[in-house]
Amino acid sequence: MANKLITITKTNSGGDSDNFDVFCTSESPDVLLASGVSRVDLEAGVDYIVPAFYTSFSVVSTGVCTGTSTTTPDPQDITAPTIPTLYQPSIEDGIINVNWTASTDSESELRYYKLYEKVGATAFALVYTGASLSFTRNPATNGTSYQYYITAEDYADNVSAASTTQSVTPEAPADVLQSVDLGNPYSTAQLAYDTATSYTTYYHDGPQTYPNTVDYVYTSSTGTTTLTGGGNWYKIENTDYVIQIDNNGFVFNRYDMSQTLSITPSSTTVSDTAGSFTATITSNTDWILSEGLSWVSITGASGVGNGTATVSYTANTGAQRSGTITVRTGDNAFQDTIILTQAAVAGTLYSHSLGYGLESTACSATQQTYYADSSNFATATALYTDSAGATFAGIGYYSDGESWRYWSARDNAFTADGFCSF
């Protein structure tokens, strides 16, 4: 009988192994040789394991193969494994789960399964090789057709016939409308809502127990008619949330009414020189400060929970000025303010006898004494009714008989529009 090249494995302690290519024959144990090595290279007292379908083992003593039992492979082993049964795949949102039954082989050990997949109009392709009885396609494209079949293969390279092909198309789950109980609509500012104990059951298309923004609210569980909110606010029963719904039933605002926020001082007046003060924020949520004033800056303008911020202001070079500093919750549901007033630049005030008239009339022929920050009325930047500079003059036209000026009470500054004459 001719020698046959096979592979034996030497089992080492510790679980790892060495492989040897050897020639195996039934004529004599002495012809069991390692390829490229002599018999003396094989260790004494060590088991050399031959693949299972050869059903052979060798025990080698020093330089001599002894106790060898060799069985050559059956040349007639052409029996393929049984055909595995491929189950109908199960689907989830963007996921396909494929399962099959175990295959058996009467001649050799089962080696592995091969699963083939076809996506849409593409050709079948091998997607899995292994001994497991399941495969998961994740992610899978919703709305796309997937087809599968499977084969089994043994160590003699015999392959079973293909299983029945199974087809499946994953789909996104349909929306399940959730019920939500809303209080009566309230159309005033966002911080107010109806507090009555009477609630009406509506339905929304989100997975939560209360609507989020981007959800729609419906008047029926079938989702055929949206709630016409008209921008009104609705309190959600058994929660601290209110939602605002537009005319199409769309939820475009949702606020947590359990939030608290306040800032101190509520107002403050500072001198005309540069300086700063501390604002104290009391809150149970995140907040941010803003001012929109060119002469004000804020350090520590955001935070979570109780905190402080430093408000700095530049020196004033003109008339008294004021502005608003606002603190808001992160979702803009709540806000509080500080009114900051800075005194006019300190200096000598000059009295002027001025005629006065409203926007629709000429200047008064009867003049009155006013006070300005310049001895030349034509270049004055601030106008007061008192010598202390505590009260600004009212809106209107003023003239000293030589030049006229228009004083804007809104900006507390002179502008050059309009006319005035005596």
Wavefront OBJ file of the C-alpha trace (Angstrom):
o trace
v 0.000 0.000 0.000
v 1.354 3.407 -0.936
v 2.222 5.898 1.746
v -0.370 8.650 2.364
v 0.587 12.111 3.608
v -1.473 13.124 6.646
v -1.049 15.497 9.567
v -0.599 14.417 13.156
v -0.665 16.718 16.172
v 1.574 16.412 19.198
v -0.371 17.355 22.331
v 1.751 19.499 24.670
v 1.144 20.320 28.288
v -0.577 23.671 28.702
v -3.045 23.071 25.884
v -1.061 24.204 22.824
v 0.114 21.817 20.125
v 2.681 21.156 17.370
v 1.717 19.831 13.939
v 3.769 17.333 11.883
v 3.286 16.144 8.314
v 3.904 12.375 8.273
v 3.679 9.400 5.931
v 1.348 6.698 7.182
v 1.146 3.074 5.986
v -0.055 -0.241 7.393
v 3.068 -2.185 6.309
v 5.199 -1.471 9.363
v 5.227 0.914 12.299
v 8.827 1.779 11.391
v 7.758 3.680 8.244
v 5.770 6.245 10.169
v 8.154 9.157 9.504
v 7.898 12.858 10.048
v 8.275 14.875 6.852
v 11.674 16.557 6.927
v 12.689 15.019 10.282
v 13.926 11.606 11.391
v 12.192 9.300 13.780
v 14.505 10.383 16.546
v 13.019 13.891 16.327
v 9.723 12.540 17.659
v 9.620 12.599 21.433
v 9.383 9.456 23.503
v 6.222 8.856 25.492
v 4.219 11.538 23.713
v 0.828 11.011 22.067
v 0.596 12.091 18.407
v -3.039 12.553 17.461
v -4.220 11.916 13.910
v -7.385 13.678 12.611
v -10.517 11.926 13.739
v -11.482 10.465 10.415
v -8.186 8.496 10.309
v -8.959 6.949 13.724
v -5.243 6.510 14.393
v -2.805 7.347 17.164
v 0.901 6.808 17.731
v 3.052 6.336 20.804
v 6.741 6.860 20.029
v 9.624 5.522 22.144
v 13.195 6.654 21.626
v 13.881 6.613 17.912
v 11.340 3.860 17.220
v 7.632 4.049 16.423
v 5.947 1.483 18.660
v 2.366 0.789 19.554
v 1.251 2.346 16.298
v -2.224 1.630 15.000
v -3.000 3.055 11.567
v -6.249 3.103 9.665
v -6.172 4.696 6.243
v -9.073 6.878 5.190
v -11.949 5.075 3.593
v -11.736 5.978 -0.091
v -15.467 5.298 -0.321
v -16.378 8.084 2.204
v -18.480 10.120 -0.158
v -21.514 10.446 2.084
v -22.526 14.064 2.553
v -23.980 15.428 5.798
v -27.736 15.647 6.094
v -29.367 18.844 4.825
v -29.875 21.344 7.660
v -33.371 22.806 7.921
v -33.367 26.591 7.573
v -36.125 28.239 9.587
v -38.016 31.313 8.418
v -35.863 34.236 9.688
v -37.307 36.505 12.346
v -37.053 40.272 11.980
v -36.780 43.344 14.187
v -36.312 46.983 13.277
v -33.193 46.804 11.068
v -32.229 43.288 12.281
v -32.619 39.777 10.789
v -32.158 36.616 12.918
v -31.427 33.387 10.957
v -31.558 29.910 12.621
v -31.238 26.317 11.400
v -31.242 22.722 12.665
v -28.104 20.650 13.249
v -26.834 18.385 10.449
v -25.485 14.834 11.000
v -22.830 12.732 9.183
v -22.570 8.939 9.428
v -19.009 8.689 8.053
v -17.066 11.726 9.213
v -17.335 14.523 11.708
v -19.268 17.623 10.695
v -16.841 20.440 9.880
v -18.980 23.579 9.488
v -22.054 25.222 7.986
v -21.981 27.756 5.166
v -24.762 30.350 5.002
v -25.388 32.287 1.780
v -27.211 35.614 1.548
v -28.798 37.570 -1.300
v -29.613 41.251 -0.769
v -32.159 42.737 -3.143
v -31.177 42.010 -6.752
v -27.552 41.106 -5.942
v -26.130 37.553 -6.310
v -25.929 35.100 -3.419
v -22.738 35.523 -1.365
v -21.226 33.540 1.509
v -21.823 35.463 4.742
v -21.108 32.874 7.447
v -18.856 29.820 7.944
v -18.859 28.103 11.323
v -20.353 25.551 13.684
v -23.052 27.776 15.206
v -26.747 27.223 14.485
v -27.606 30.930 14.157
v -26.604 34.130 12.363
v -27.672 37.764 12.860
v -27.678 40.418 10.133
v -27.313 43.707 11.996
v -27.811 46.230 10.624
v -30.190 45.222 7.877
v -31.856 47.765 5.604
v -35.575 48.112 6.293
v -37.697 47.622 3.182
v -35.015 45.552 1.372
v -35.521 41.856 0.529
v -33.030 39.322 1.969
v -32.786 35.643 0.909
v -30.841 32.833 2.608
v -29.890 29.182 2.109
v -27.401 26.965 3.983
v -25.189 23.873 3.409
v -23.246 21.544 5.746
v -19.719 20.190 5.058
v -17.706 17.350 6.691
v -13.949 16.769 7.035
v -13.926 14.628 3.878
v -15.065 17.762 1.982
v -18.481 16.297 1.329
v -21.108 19.045 1.068
v -24.802 18.614 1.686
v -27.411 19.808 -0.735
v -28.623 23.352 -0.173
v -31.508 23.949 2.180
v -34.759 25.525 1.100
v -34.295 29.254 0.428
v -35.998 31.559 2.914
v -36.907 35.183 2.137
v -37.612 38.050 4.503
v -37.934 41.853 4.394
v -37.285 43.780 7.627
v -39.559 46.750 8.297
v -39.588 49.552 10.851
v -42.337 48.949 13.422
v -45.519 50.915 12.943
v -46.169 53.745 15.370
v -48.294 52.760 18.336
v -50.204 55.750 19.679
v -49.831 56.376 23.389
v -52.563 57.996 25.446
v -51.880 61.225 27.299
v -54.184 63.247 29.563
v -53.992 67.004 29.027
v -55.525 69.871 30.989
v -57.612 72.612 29.402
v -55.730 74.864 26.938
v -54.161 78.031 28.259
v -53.231 80.721 25.750
v -51.224 83.146 27.887
v -47.472 83.216 28.539
v -45.527 79.993 28.667
v -45.255 79.998 32.450
v -49.019 79.839 32.935
v -51.240 76.821 32.350
v -54.601 75.533 33.354
v -54.592 74.077 36.878
v -58.077 72.579 36.826
v -58.458 68.960 37.887
v -60.351 68.091 34.704
v -58.238 66.411 32.010
v -59.027 65.139 28.512
v -57.469 62.000 27.004
v -55.550 62.526 23.765
v -53.056 60.363 21.869
v -49.517 60.954 20.615
v -47.067 59.116 18.366
v -44.037 58.974 20.664
v -42.808 55.986 22.707
v -42.844 57.908 26.003
v -45.741 58.401 28.362
v -45.797 62.136 27.593
v -45.222 63.916 24.261
v -41.812 65.241 23.366
v -41.187 67.985 20.865
v -41.591 66.679 17.271
v -44.473 64.455 18.396
v -48.034 64.906 17.117
v -51.074 64.855 19.395
v -54.308 63.319 18.134
v -57.885 63.473 19.346
v -58.490 59.765 18.609
v -56.528 56.542 19.133
v -56.599 55.886 15.377
v -54.475 58.971 14.726
v -56.861 60.319 12.078
v -57.369 63.798 13.551
v -54.705 65.974 15.149
v -55.437 68.277 18.064
v -55.766 71.870 16.836
v -53.748 73.589 19.524
v -53.437 77.078 18.091
v -50.264 77.668 20.085
v -52.027 76.990 23.378
v -50.336 75.376 26.371
v -51.550 72.132 27.976
v -50.489 70.631 31.280
v -49.793 66.890 31.251
v -51.548 65.148 34.100
v -49.364 63.568 36.827
v -46.233 65.292 35.503
v -44.522 68.655 35.854
v -44.571 69.202 32.086
v -46.528 71.566 29.874
v -46.548 71.374 26.075
v -47.403 73.892 23.379
v -49.266 72.619 20.305
v -49.651 74.405 16.965
v -52.662 74.325 14.610
v -51.415 71.082 12.992
v -51.203 69.152 16.261
v -47.403 69.459 16.328
v -45.697 69.735 19.726
v -43.123 72.517 19.315
v -42.399 73.390 22.951
v -42.221 71.300 26.110
v -41.211 72.722 29.487
v -40.532 71.224 32.887
v -42.516 73.361 35.305
v -40.709 71.950 38.364
v -37.717 74.145 37.494
v -36.937 77.114 39.731
v -34.883 80.194 38.842
v -34.267 83.642 40.335
v -31.480 86.212 40.364
v -30.496 88.966 42.778
v -30.278 91.875 42.916
v -33.353 92.606 40.841
v -31.966 96.084 40.127
v -28.900 98.090 40.957
v -27.516 101.556 40.263
v -23.772 102.051 39.925
v -21.504 105.070 39.573
v -20.102 106.373 36.331
v -16.707 104.706 36.965
v -15.847 101.172 35.849
v -16.608 98.390 38.296
v -18.357 95.086 38.923
v -20.869 93.395 41.206
v -21.913 89.824 42.011
v -25.179 88.370 40.731
v -26.542 85.426 42.734
v -28.568 82.766 40.917
v -30.858 80.388 42.787
v -31.966 77.434 40.671
v -32.493 73.670 40.530
v -31.589 73.362 36.845
v -29.164 74.653 34.206
v -29.142 78.377 33.381
v -27.400 80.976 31.232
v -26.960 84.764 31.568
v -27.108 87.255 28.688
v -27.108 91.055 28.455
v -26.631 92.405 24.900
v -25.005 95.568 26.248
v -21.742 96.813 24.753
v -20.592 98.246 28.096
v -21.313 95.104 30.178
v -19.514 91.731 30.344
v -20.250 88.652 32.461
v -17.879 86.083 33.980
v -19.465 82.762 34.912
v -22.403 83.286 32.583
v -23.730 79.716 32.782
v -24.105 76.983 35.357
v -26.277 74.307 36.951
v -28.043 74.766 40.280
v -27.204 77.606 42.640
v -24.327 79.817 41.547
v -22.879 83.281 41.128
v -21.678 85.419 38.226
v -19.585 88.566 38.092
v -21.105 91.465 36.133
v -18.516 94.036 34.981
v -19.202 97.434 33.406
v -17.021 100.077 31.782
v -16.765 103.719 32.797
v -19.531 105.958 31.529
v -18.468 108.880 29.324
v -21.891 110.361 28.745
v -25.450 110.515 30.019
v -27.020 108.068 32.418
v -27.555 104.634 30.810
v -29.355 101.460 31.749
v -29.886 97.915 30.472
v -31.311 94.523 31.336
v -29.352 91.404 32.308
v -31.428 88.232 31.821
v -30.970 84.738 33.241
v -32.858 81.882 31.538
v -33.223 78.154 32.098
v -31.641 75.947 29.475
v -34.999 75.262 27.822
v -36.031 78.967 28.009
v -39.029 78.092 30.173
v -38.123 80.471 32.996
v -36.297 83.767 33.200
v -35.488 86.541 35.669
v -33.782 89.909 35.230
v -31.519 92.548 36.735
v -32.057 96.195 35.737
v -28.636 97.852 35.730
v -28.425 101.662 35.777
v -25.151 103.566 35.518
v -24.938 107.234 36.483
v -23.958 109.887 33.975
v -20.350 110.923 33.877
v -19.612 113.250 36.775
v -18.956 116.914 35.945
v -20.198 120.503 36.219
v -23.693 121.172 34.900
v -24.438 124.486 33.185
v -27.769 126.269 33.261
v -29.460 127.274 30.006
v -32.612 129.221 29.335
v -34.268 127.138 26.656
v -37.443 127.259 24.669
v -39.298 123.930 24.476
v -41.845 122.312 22.221
v -43.235 118.857 21.468
v -42.643 117.062 18.185
v -45.783 118.543 16.597
v -45.300 122.145 17.757
v -42.747 124.905 17.479
v -40.567 125.733 20.453
v -42.278 127.637 23.228
v -41.808 131.384 23.220
v -41.592 131.219 27.002
v -38.213 129.891 28.005
v -37.367 127.765 31.046
v -34.128 126.961 32.833
v -32.545 123.548 32.091
v -29.114 122.137 32.864
v -26.620 120.618 30.414
v -23.123 119.119 30.643
v -21.647 121.842 28.437
v -21.656 125.641 28.616
v -22.287 125.588 24.871
v -25.773 124.237 24.296
v -24.902 123.292 20.713
v -22.356 120.690 21.960
v -24.190 119.424 25.052
v -24.651 115.624 25.354
v -27.029 115.465 28.336
v -29.967 117.617 29.437
v -31.506 117.716 32.914
v -34.350 119.555 34.635
v -32.347 119.998 37.838
v -28.864 121.182 38.708
v -28.051 117.912 40.456
v -28.337 115.979 37.194
v -30.798 113.528 38.744
v -33.679 113.969 36.279
v -33.460 113.999 32.515
v -35.496 116.473 30.489
v -38.562 115.241 28.619
v -38.681 114.368 24.930
v -38.974 117.316 22.552
v -37.283 120.299 20.854
v -35.077 122.742 22.794
v -33.474 126.026 21.662
v -31.331 128.713 23.239
v -32.323 131.186 20.491
v -29.265 130.445 18.413
v -29.342 126.631 17.910
v -31.995 124.007 18.315
v -31.631 120.398 19.521
v -33.955 117.413 19.716
v -33.735 115.476 22.989
v -34.778 111.813 22.878
v -36.071 110.643 26.205
v -35.883 107.045 24.953
v -32.107 107.176 24.413
v -31.403 110.109 26.752
v -29.389 111.715 23.968
v -29.582 114.552 21.471
v -30.423 113.822 17.835
v -30.359 116.167 14.856
v -33.745 115.563 13.258
v -36.800 117.910 13.133
v -36.951 121.666 13.518
v -37.536 124.277 16.133
v -37.919 128.058 15.884
v -39.034 131.088 17.906
l 1 2 3 4 5 6 7 8 9 10 11 12 13 14 15 16 17 18 19 20 21 22 23 24 25 26 27 28 29 30 31 32 33 34 35 36 37 38 39 40 41 42 43 44 45 46 47 48 49 50 51 52 53 54 55 56 57 58 59 60 61 62 63 64 65 66 67 68 69 70 71 72 73 74 75 76 77 78 79 80 81 82 83 84 85 86 87 88 89 90 91 92 93 94 95 96 97 98 99 100 101 102 103 104 105 106 107 108 109 110 111 112 113 114 115 116 117 118 119 120 121 122 123 124 125 126 127 128 129 130 131 132 133 134 135 136 137 138 139 140 141 142 143 144 145 146 147 148 149 150 151 152 153 154 155 156 157 158 159 160 161 162 163 164 165 166 167 168 169 170 171 172 173 174 175 176 177 178 179 180 181 182 183 184 185 186 187 188 189 190 191 192 193 194 195 196 197 198 199 200 201 202 203 204 205 206 207 208 209 210 211 212 213 214 215 216 217 218 219 220 221 222 223 224 225 226 227 228 229 230 231 232 233 234 235 236 237 238 239 240 241 242 243 244 245 246 247 248 249 250 251 252 253 254 255 256 257 258 259 260 261 262 263 264 265 266 267 268 269 270 271 272 273 274 275 276 277 278 279 280 281 282 283 284 285 286 287 288 289 290 291 292 293 294 295 296 297 298 299 300 301 302 303 304 305 306 307 308 309 310 311 312 313 314 315 316 317 318 319 320 321 322 323 324 325 326 327 328 329 330 331 332 333 334 335 336 337 338 339 340 341 342 343 344 345 346 347 348 349 350 351 352 353 354 355 356 357 358 359 360 361 362 363 364 365 366 367 368 369 370 371 372 373 374 375 376 377 378 379 380 381 382 383 384 385 386 387 388 389 390 391 392 393 394 395 396 397 398 399 400 401 402 403 404 405 406 407 408 409 410 411 412 413 414 415 416 417 418 419 420 421 422
